[in-house]
């Protein structure tokens, strides 16, 4: 079975697993933002420079823990990444892709009072929504829409993901910061098309900051609001 199909099955299984265990687990929902540095590994090798801060890197996060040491984290992200390479000897060409990305992590954490050190290991799948390209022949990059061609452009990307992070729990939620690496296993271009590289796989590093709200906090508030004070009847008043 091809690696891509296996990874799609893993992502689907992970999503089902996360949704099934959130009923009894400690569950958090929240938002994240990040800053990434990306590139593409070409075979045969092509000289290029890393693309820093390509643009948007935001998303929604769902985190669930069955106990205080082991859990899962899934995200739905809108992310821009790409690469730069030489253009006509003296200038540079830049390509920026916009993806809808779904990473799923198995997470192990070491809690120390309110602080937790954690490690992520998992995979991701992504769909290419749009792209833009340009060069700096005028002294600055002038970007225009890149029209995707189904003959040689691939819309689906997938790969491995992992990293390390630090979380701090407040009474109103959790703030966490992490560093992660995404290593693509799919090619950006179809190698069967004439003139395209044999491989064109993405590599992205990012730092991220997330705020996660514990759903259990809502349940506690509901239980508190549902508490009914005892009613003092006339008979009780007379007895007193």
MARVO-162417 format. One line per 4 residues: for each residue x, y, z of N, C-alpha, C, O. Coordinates in steps of 0.05 Angstrom, whole numbers. Example, Ala and Ser with C-alpha at 12.3 -4.5 7.8 and 13.67 -1.06 7.14 Angstrom:
residues 2
264:-114:156:246:-90:156:264:-66:156:285:-66:169  257:-45:142:273:-21:143:258:1:157:268:23:161
***
This chain:
residues 240
17:-24:0:0:0:0:18:25:0:36:26:16  12:45:-17:28:70:-18:28:84:9:9:82:25  50:99:14:53:113:40:30:133:43:20:136:66  22:146:21:1:167:23:-25:155:34:-38:167:51
-33:132:23:-58:119:32:-56:111:61:-75:114:77  -33:101:69:-29:93:97:-32:117:116:-45:115:137  -20:139:108:-21:163:125:-49:174:126:-57:184:147  -64:173:104:-92:182:105:-108:166:124:-125:176:139
-103:139:124:-117:122:143:-110:128:172:-127:127:190  -84:134:176:-75:141:203:-88:167:213:-97:168:236  -90:187:195:-103:212:202:-133:207:209:-143:219:229  -146:191:193:-174:185:198:-178:170:224:-196:177:240
-161:150:229:-162:135:254:-156:153:278:-169:151:299  -137:171:275:-130:189:296:-153:208:303:-159:213:326  -167:218:282:-190:236:286:-212:221:301:-225:232:319  -218:196:293:-238:180:306:-231:175:335:-247:176:353
-205:168:340:-196:162:367:-198:186:385:-207:184:408  -190:210:375:-191:234:391:-220:241:398:-226:248:421  -238:239:378:-266:246:383:-279:226:402:-297:234:417  -270:201:402:-283:181:419:-275:183:448:-290:175:466
-250:192:453:-241:193:481:-246:219:495:-241:222:519  -255:239:480:-260:265:492:-283:265:512:-287:284:527  -300:245:510:-324:244:527:-316:243:557:-328:257:573  -297:226:564:-289:222:592:-263:236:599:-257:238:622
-249:246:579:-223:258:584:-224:288:592:-245:300:589  -202:298:601:-199:327:605:-194:339:577:-174:333:565  -212:356:568:-211:366:541:-208:396:540:-220:411:556  -192:406:522:-187:434:518:-193:442:489:-187:426:471
-203:465:485:-206:476:458:-193:504:458:-193:518:478  -182:512:435:-169:538:435:-160:547:407:-168:536:387  -143:567:408:-132:578:383:-101:578:385:-90:578:406  -89:579:361:-60:580:360:-51:598:337:-65:602:317
-27:609:341:-14:625:320:15:618:320:26:611:340  27:620:296:55:612:294:71:629:274:60:646:260  97:624:274:115:636:255:132:614:244:145:599:259  133:611:218:147:588:206:169:596:187:169:618:175
188:578:184:209:580:164:208:554:148:209:532:158  205:557:121:199:534:104:218:533:80:231:553:73  219:510:69:235:505:45:224:480:31:206:467:42  235:473:9:228:448:-5:254:434:-13:272:446:-25
256:408:-7:279:392:-14:275:381:-42:257:364:-46  291:390:-61:289:380:-89:310:358:-94:333:359:-84  302:339:-110:321:319:-121:317:318:-151:295:312:-161  338:323:-167:366:331:-159:366:357:-143:348:374:-145
387:360:-127:389:383:-109:390:409:-125:404:412:-145  374:429:-115:374:456:-126:381:475:-103:371:473:-81  398:495:-110:404:515:-89:380:532:-84:365:540:-102  375:537:-58:353:554:-50:358:565:-22:376:557:-8
341:584:-15:343:596:12:317:592:27:296:591:14  319:589:53:295:585:69:277:609:67:286:632:66  251:605:67:231:626:66:220:630:94:206:613:105  226:653:106:218:659:134:193:676:134:191:696:119
174:669:151:150:685:154:135:689:128:130:712:120  128:667:115:115:668:89:88:682:91:78:693:71  75:682:114:49:695:117:33:684:140:43:681:162  8:677:134:-11:668:155:-2:641:166:7:623:151
-5:637:192:0:612:206:-17:612:231:-7:617:253  -43:606:228:-62:607:250:-80:582:249:-82:568:229  -94:577:271:-112:554:271:-127:550:297:-125:565:316  -143:528:297:-159:520:320:-146:494:331:-135:478:316
-148:490:357:-135:467:370:-154:453:388:-172:465:401  -152:426:389:-166:409:407:-146:391:421:-131:377:408  -147:392:447:-127:376:463:-143:360:483:-161:370:497  -136:334:486:-150:317:505:-130:299:520:-112:288:507
-135:295:546:-117:279:563:-134:259:578:-153:267:592  -127:233:576:-140:213:593:-128:213:621:-142:207:641  -103:219:623:-90:222:649:-70:246:647:-69:258:626  -55:251:667:-38:275:667:-12:272:651:3:291:649
-7:248:640:18:243:626:15:239:596:33:246:581  -8:229:587:-11:221:559:-36:232:547:-57:231:560  -35:243:523:-58:254:510:-54:257:480:-35:248:468  -74:271:468:-73:276:439:-79:306:434:-92:319:450
-68:316:412:-75:343:404:-79:343:374:-62:333:359  -101:354:366:-107:358:337:-112:387:331:-121:402:348  -107:395:306:-110:423:299:-122:425:271:-120:406:255  -134:447:265:-143:455:238:-131:482:232:-139:502:244
-111:482:214:-95:506:210:-97:517:182:-101:502:163  -94:543:180:-90:557:154:-62:567:155:-54:583:171  -45:556:136:-17:561:138:-6:568:110:-14:555:90  13:586:109:27:593:84:56:586:87:69:593:107
67:571:68:95:563:67:104:560:38:87:558:20  130:558:34:140:556:7:170:554:5:183:541:22  181:568:-15:210:567:-18:219:590:-36:203:603:-50  245:595:-36:258:614:-55:281:601:-68:295:584:-56
287:609:-93:310:598:-107:320:618:-128:305:637:-134  344:615:-138:355:635:-157:338:638:-182:325:618:-192  337:662:-192:322:669:-216:339:686:-234:347:708:-227  345:676:-258:362:690:-277:388:699:-265:396:722:-268
401:681:-250:428:685:-240:431:705:-216:442:698:-196  420:729:-219:424:749:-199:400:754:-181:403:766:-159  377:746:-190:352:751:-175:342:726:-161:354:704:-165  320:728:-146:309:706:-132:279:702:-139:265:722:-143
271:677:-141:243:670:-146:231:660:-120:244:646:-105  206:669:-114:192:661:-90:165:648:-96:150:659:-112  160:626:-83:134:613:-86:122:610:-58:135:600:-40  97:619:-54:83:617:-29:57:601:-33:40:609:-49
54:579:-18:30:563:-20:12:567:5:23:569:27  -14:567:1:-33:569:24:-47:542:27:-60:532:8  -44:530:51:-54:504:56:-75:504:78:-74:521:96  -94:486:76:-111:479:99:-99:453:110:-98:433:96
-90:455:135:-73:433:146:-85:421:171:-96:436:188  -84:395:173:-94:380:197:-72:363:208:-67:341:198  -58:373:230:-39:355:244:-52:341:267:-70:352:280  -43:317:273:-52:302:296:-27:292:311:-10:279:299
-26:298:337:-2:291:353:-10:272:376:-30:275:389  8:253:381:8:238:406:26:254:424:48:261:417  16:261:448:30:280:466:37:267:493:19:255:506  62:269:500:70:260:527:80:284:542:96:300:532
70:287:567:78:311:582:88:303:610:80:283:621  105:320:621:115:317:648:106:341:664:118:363:662  85:338:680:74:361:695:90:366:721:97:348:735  96:391:725:110:400:750:93:423:761:98:446:754
75:417:779:56:436:790:40:448:766:26:433:753  41:474:761:25:486:740:39:485:713:27:491:692  65:478:713:80:477:688:82:449:678:82:429:693  82:446:651:84:419:639:103:421:615:101:439:598
122:403:614:140:400:591:129:377:574:123:356:585  125:382:548:113:361:532:128:356:505:143:373:496  124:333:494:135:325:468:112:316:450:95:301:459  113:325:425:93:317:405:106:298:384:129:302:376
90:278:376:99:261:354:73:253:339:54:243:351  73:257:312:49:251:297:53:255:267:75:251:257  32:263:254:32:266:225:13:288:218:-2:299:235  13:296:193:-5:317:183:-14:311:155:0:297:140
-36:322:148:-46:322:120:-54:351:113:-63:366:130  -50:358:88:-55:386:80:-66:387:51:-59:370:34  -83:407:46:-94:411:20:-87:439:10:-91:459:24  -76:440:-14:-67:466:-25:-91:482:-36:-104:474:-55
-96:504:-23:-119:521:-31:-112:540:-53:-127:543:-72  -88:553:-52:-80:572:-72:-50:576:-70:-37:566:-52  -39:590:-89:-10:596:-89:-5:622:-104:-21:632:-120  18:634:-97:27:658:-111:57:656:-115:71:642:-100
67:671:-135:95:670:-141:104:698:-150:88:715:-157  131:701:-150:142:727:-159:172:726:-157:184:707:-148  184:748:-166:213:751:-165:220:779:-157:203:797:-157  245:783:-149:254:809:-140:271:824:-160:290:838:-152
265:821:-185:281:834:-206:279:864:-205:296:878:-216  258:875:-192:254:903:-190:265:914:-164:263:938:-158  277:897:-148:288:905:-122:272:895:-98:281:894:-76  246:888:-103:230:876:-83:212:855:-96:207:855:-120
202:836:-80:185:815:-90:158:825:-98:144:837:-82  151:821:-123:124:828:-133:109:802:-139:115:787:-158  89:796:-121:76:770:-122:50:771:-138:35:791:-137  45:751:-154:21:748:-170:9:720:-165:23:702:-156
-16:717:-172:-29:691:-168:-16:670:-186:-11:674:-210  -11:646:-174:-1:624:-189:-24:605:-196:-38:596:-178  -28:600:-222:-50:583:-230:-42:554:-229:-24:546:-244  -54:539:-211:-47:511:-207:-55:495:-232:-77:499:-243
-37:477:-240:-42:461:-263:-42:431:-254:-23:421:-243  -65:418:-259:-68:390:-249:-49:371:-263:-45:348:-254  -36:379:-285:-18:362:-299:8:358:-284:20:336:-285  17:378:-269:42:376:-255:42:386:-226:62:383:-212
21:400:-218:20:409:-190:3:390:-173:-17:380:-182  13:384:-149:-2:367:-130:-15:384:-109:-2:401:-97  -40:378:-103:-55:393:-83:-52:381:-55:-54:396:-35  -48:355:-53:-47:342:-27:-18:339:-17:0:331:-32
-14:346:8:12:342:21:7:327:47:-14:330:59  26:311:55:25:296:80:53:290:89:72:291:73  56:284:115:83:279:125:83:274:155:62:270:167  106:274:166:110:270:195:114:297:209:123:316:197
106:297:234:108:322:250:115:315:279:108:294:289  130:333:291:138:329:319:151:354:330:158:373:316  155:354:357:168:376:369:167:376:400:158:356:412  175:398:412:176:400:441:162:426:449:160:445:433
151:426:474:138:450:482:136:453:512:144:436:527  125:476:520:122:483:549:94:495:553:86:512:537  80:485:573:53:495:579:51:505:608:65:495:625  34:525:612:30:536:639:0:538:643:-14:550:626
-10:527:664:-39:527:670:-47:549:689:-37:551:711  -66:566:680:-78:586:696:-106:577:704:-116:556:695  -119:592:721:-147:585:729:-166:588:706:-187:575:706  -159:604:685:-177:609:663:-169:594:638:-181:598:616
-149:577:639:-140:562:616:-110:557:615:-96:562:635  -101:547:593:-73:539:589:-60:555:566:-72:556:545  -37:566:571:-20:577:550:3:558:545:16:548:563  7:552:520:29:535:513:45:545:489:34:557:471
71:541:490:89:548:468:104:523:460:112:507:476  107:520:434:121:497:424:137:502:399:132:521:384  157:486:395:173:486:370:167:459:356:168:438:369  162:461:330:156:436:316:168:435:288:176:456:276
171:411:278:182:406:251:161:390:236:151:370:246  156:398:211:139:382:192:157:373:170:170:389:156  159:347:166:175:336:144:157:322:124:144:302:130  155:334:100:136:324:80:145:298:67:169:294:63
126:281:62:131:256:48:119:256:19:125:238:4  103:276:13:92:279:-13:107:300:-29:121:317:-18  106:298:-55:119:317:-73:101:340:-80:77:337:-83  113:364:-83:98:388:-91:91:386:-121:70:396:-129
110:375:-136:106:372:-165:105:342:-173:118:326:-160  91:336:-195:90:309:-205:116:303:-221:122:317:-241  131:284:-212:157:278:-224:154:266:-252:174:266:-267  131:256:-259:127:244:-285:125:265:-307:128:258:-331
121:290:-300:119:311:-320:147:320:-328:165:324:-311  151:324:-354:178:331:-364:188:357:-352:173:377:-351  213:357:-343:225:380:-332:221:384:-302:233:402:-290  204:367:-290:200:369:-261:220:352:-246:230:332:-256
226:360:-221:246:345:-205:235:317:-197:211:313:-197  253:299:-191:245:272:-182:230:273:-156:211:259:-152  239:291:-138:225:295:-113:225:325:-106:243:340:-113  203:333:-92:201:361:-84:184:361:-58:160:365:-58
198:356:-36:184:352:-10:189:375:9:211:385:11  168:383:22:169:406:40:182:400:66:182:378:76  194:421:78:205:419:105:200:446:118:207:467:108  186:444:141:178:469:155:185:467:185:180:447:198
196:489:195:200:492:224:183:516:233:181:536:219  172:513:257:155:535:267:156:537:297:162:517:311  151:561:307:146:566:336:118:575:338:108:591:322  104:564:359:75:569:361:67:576:389:80:567:409
46:592:392:35:600:417:5:594:416:-9:603:398  -5:580:437:-33:572:437:-46:579:464:-33:580:485  -72:585:462:-88:588:487:-109:566:486:-124:564:466  -111:550:507:-130:528:508:-149:531:532:-140:535:555
-175:529:526:-195:532:547:-205:505:556:-213:489:539  -205:499:582:-214:473:592:-245:471:592:-258:487:605  -256:452:577:-285:449:576:-296:441:603:-319:446:609  -279:428:620:-288:420:646:-296:445:663:-312:442:682
-284:468:657:-291:492:672:-320:500:667:-333:509:686  -330:496:643:-358:501:637:-376:482:653:-397:490:663  -368:457:654:-384:437:669:-386:444:698:-407:441:711  -363:454:709:-363:461:738:-382:485:743:-396:486:763
-382:504:724:-399:527:727:-428:519:725:-445:530:739  -434:500:707:-462:491:704:-472:477:729:-494:481:738  -454:460:740:-461:447:765:-466:467:788:-484:463:804  -449:487:789:-452:507:810:-478:523:807:-492:528:827
-485:530:782:-509:545:777:-534:528:782:-556:539:788  -532:502:778:-555:485:782:-561:477:811:-581:465:817  -543:485:829:-547:479:857:-571:496:867:-572:520:862  -590:483:881:-614:496:890:-613:500:920:-607:481:935
-617:524:929:-617:530:958:-642:518:971:-663:517:958  -640:508:996:-663:496:1009:-684:517:1014:-679:540:1021  -709:509:1011:-732:527:1014:-741:526:1043:-746:505:1055  -744:549:1055:-753:551:1083:-783:554:1084:-794:574:1075
-797:534:1093:-826:534:1094:-836:547:1120:-821:553:1138  -863:552:1121:-875:564:1144:-873:546:1168:-868:556:1191  -875:519:1164:-873:500:1186:-845:502:1199:-843:500:1223  -825:504:1182:-798:507:1193:-795:531:1209:-782:531:1230
-807:554:1199:-805:579:1213:-818:577:1241:-807:588:1260  -842:563:1242:-855:561:1268:-839:545:1288:-838:551:1311  -827:523:1278:-811:506:1295:-787:520:1307:-779:515:1329  -777:539:1291:-754:554:1300:-762:576:1320:-745:591:1330
***
